[in-house]
Amino acid sequence: MRKTILEGVIPTVIVIIWAILFTGIMTLIVITIVRNVRTKKINDSMPAESLRARVVAKRTNVWGEHTSTSYYVTFETENGSRFEMQLEGEQYGLLAEGDEGTLMHQGTRYLGFHRE
């Protein structure tokens, strides 16, 4: 039997496409791990701080096939600066917009909020 040119090329193209996809996915995984390790290292090197703040906004981000939810709270300090922090669902549920108190954080890591 004679093989056509395409019979030899198509399997090669499929292997190349799979190799590119695999390499891309592995690169994304490595980048994500490096970013998370870097953020943890930076947060670990920062001092824990407490400051007066008010909860000014809450939001969620729902994503994924099996539905994952990320929870975010925006705090406003006494000097008017605002920043958003990612919290766990249980911590998020304990806060309400307008709550005032002492925010404890270490870099971008949320440590707690005591209502006053």
C-alpha positions as CSV (number, residue, x, y, z in Angstrom):
1,M,0.0,0.0,0.0
2,R,1.1,3.5,-0.8
3,K,1.1,6.1,1.9
4,T,0.1,9.6,1.0
5,I,2.1,12.6,2.2
6,L,-0.7,13.6,4.6
7,E,-0.7,10.2,6.4
8,G,2.8,10.9,7.7
9,V,2.3,14.6,8.4
10,I,-1.0,14.5,10.3
11,P,0.4,12.3,13.2
12,T,3.4,14.6,13.4
13,V,1.3,17.7,13.5
14,I,-0.9,16.2,16.3
15,V,2.2,15.4,18.4
16,I,3.5,18.9,17.9
17,I,0.2,20.5,18.9
18,W,0.0,18.3,22.1
19,A,3.6,19.1,22.9
20,I,2.9,22.8,22.6
21,L,-0.3,22.5,24.7
22,F,1.5,20.5,27.4
23,T,4.4,22.9,27.5
24,G,2.0,25.9,27.8
25,I,0.0,24.3,30.6
26,M,3.1,23.3,32.5
27,T,4.5,26.9,32.1
28,L,1.3,28.4,33.6
29,I,1.5,26.0,36.5
30,V,5.1,26.9,37.2
31,I,4.4,30.6,36.9
32,T,1.5,30.3,39.4
33,I,3.6,28.4,41.9
34,V,6.4,31.0,41.7
35,R,4.0,33.9,42.1
36,N,2.4,32.3,45.2
37,V,5.8,31.5,46.8
38,R,7.0,35.0,46.1
39,T,3.8,36.6,47.6
40,K,4.1,34.3,50.7
41,K,7.8,35.2,51.1
42,I,7.0,39.0,50.9
43,N,4.1,38.7,53.3
44,D,6.2,36.7,55.8
45,S,8.9,39.4,55.7
46,M,6.4,42.2,56.5
47,P,5.5,43.2,60.0
48,A,1.9,42.5,61.2
49,E,0.0,45.8,61.4
50,S,-3.2,46.9,63.1
51,L,-5.0,50.0,61.8
52,R,-8.5,51.6,62.2
53,A,-10.6,50.8,59.1
54,R,-14.1,50.6,57.8
55,V,-15.6,47.9,55.5
56,V,-16.7,49.9,52.4
57,A,-17.4,47.1,49.9
58,K,-17.7,43.3,49.5
59,R,-17.6,41.2,46.4
60,T,-17.3,37.7,45.2
61,N,-15.8,36.1,42.1
62,V,-17.4,32.8,41.1
63,W,-15.5,30.7,38.5
64,G,-14.8,27.2,37.3
65,E,-16.7,24.1,36.2
66,H,-17.3,22.9,39.7
67,T,-17.8,26.5,40.9
68,S,-15.1,28.0,43.1
69,T,-15.7,31.3,44.9
70,S,-13.2,33.9,45.8
71,Y,-14.2,36.5,48.5
72,Y,-12.9,40.1,48.6
73,V,-13.5,43.0,51.0
74,T,-12.5,46.6,50.5
75,F,-11.3,48.5,53.6
76,E,-11.0,52.2,54.0
77,T,-8.5,53.5,56.5
78,E,-8.8,56.7,58.6
79,N,-6.7,58.7,56.1
80,G,-9.1,57.7,53.2
81,S,-6.9,55.2,51.5
82,R,-8.7,52.0,50.3
83,F,-7.4,48.5,49.6
84,E,-9.0,45.2,48.8
85,M,-8.1,41.9,50.5
86,Q,-9.0,38.4,49.7
87,L,-10.6,36.5,52.6
88,E,-11.9,33.0,53.3
89,G,-15.6,32.5,53.0
90,E,-16.2,32.3,56.8
91,Q,-14.2,35.5,57.4
92,Y,-16.1,37.2,54.6
93,G,-19.5,36.2,56.1
94,L,-18.6,37.8,59.4
95,L,-18.2,41.3,57.9
96,A,-20.8,43.7,56.7
97,E,-20.4,46.9,54.8
98,G,-20.2,49.8,57.2
99,D,-18.4,47.8,59.9
100,E,-15.8,49.8,61.7
101,G,-12.9,48.5,63.8
102,T,-9.3,47.4,63.8
103,L,-8.0,45.6,60.8
104,M,-5.0,43.4,61.2
105,H,-2.9,42.4,58.2
106,Q,0.6,41.3,57.2
107,G,1.4,42.7,53.7
108,T,-1.5,41.4,51.6
109,R,-2.4,38.7,54.1
110,Y,-5.6,39.3,56.1
111,L,-5.1,38.4,59.8
112,G,-8.5,39.6,61.2
113,F,-10.9,42.4,61.9
114,H,-12.2,43.4,65.4
115,R,-15.5,45.3,65.3
116,E,-15.7,48.3,67.6
